[in-house]
Amino acid sequence: MKVKFIETVDLGVHHFNEGDIIELNEDDPMITELNDEYYIFVYRGIRFDLHKNSVELLDE
């Protein structure tokens, strides 16, 4: 699975631009649903609450 950013997002010191894609794997990063508005996104060992409207999950 891949995560595509559909808007610019700053997660701590990590900056993602619109169109950036991150490949999810078994180690890191990971994403799970928190509630109707947010995902729990663990990137490089740090947990972030990521708004669902800022990303698109790709099944490739």
C-alpha positions as CSV (number, residue, x, y, z in Angstrom):
1,M,0.0,0.0,0.0
2,K,1.1,3.6,-0.7
3,V,0.1,6.9,0.8
4,K,-0.2,9.8,-1.6
5,F,-0.3,13.3,-0.2
6,I,-3.0,15.4,-1.8
7,E,-2.0,18.6,0.0
8,T,1.2,19.9,1.6
9,V,1.7,18.4,5.1
10,D,4.3,19.1,7.8
11,L,4.8,16.3,10.3
12,G,7.3,17.6,12.9
13,V,10.5,18.1,10.9
14,H,9.2,16.0,8.0
15,H,7.7,18.0,5.1
16,F,5.6,16.4,2.4
17,N,4.5,18.2,-0.8
18,E,1.3,17.6,-2.8
19,G,1.9,14.5,-4.9
20,D,4.6,12.9,-2.7
21,I,4.1,9.2,-2.3
22,I,5.3,7.0,0.6
23,E,5.5,3.2,0.3
24,L,4.1,1.4,3.4
25,N,5.8,-1.8,4.5
26,E,5.9,-4.1,7.5
27,D,8.5,-2.1,9.4
28,D,7.9,1.6,9.0
29,P,5.8,3.7,8.2
30,M,2.4,2.4,9.2
31,I,-1.1,3.9,9.0
32,T,-4.3,2.9,10.9
33,E,-7.7,4.5,11.3
34,L,-8.1,6.7,14.4
35,N,-11.6,8.0,13.8
36,D,-13.8,9.5,11.1
37,E,-11.4,12.4,10.5
38,Y,-7.9,11.1,11.3
39,Y,-5.4,8.3,10.7
40,I,-2.7,7.3,13.1
41,F,0.5,7.6,11.0
42,V,3.8,6.3,12.4
43,Y,6.7,7.6,10.4
44,R,10.3,7.0,11.4
45,G,9.2,5.9,14.8
46,I,7.1,9.0,15.6
47,R,3.3,8.9,15.8
48,F,1.3,11.7,14.0
49,D,-2.4,12.3,13.7
50,L,-2.9,12.7,10.0
51,H,-6.1,14.3,8.6
52,K,-7.8,11.9,6.2
53,N,-8.5,14.7,3.7
54,S,-4.7,15.3,3.3
55,V,-3.9,11.9,1.9
56,E,-5.1,9.2,-0.5
57,L,-4.4,5.5,0.2
58,L,-3.3,3.6,-2.9
59,D,-3.7,-0.1,-3.2
60,E,-0.8,-1.0,-5.6
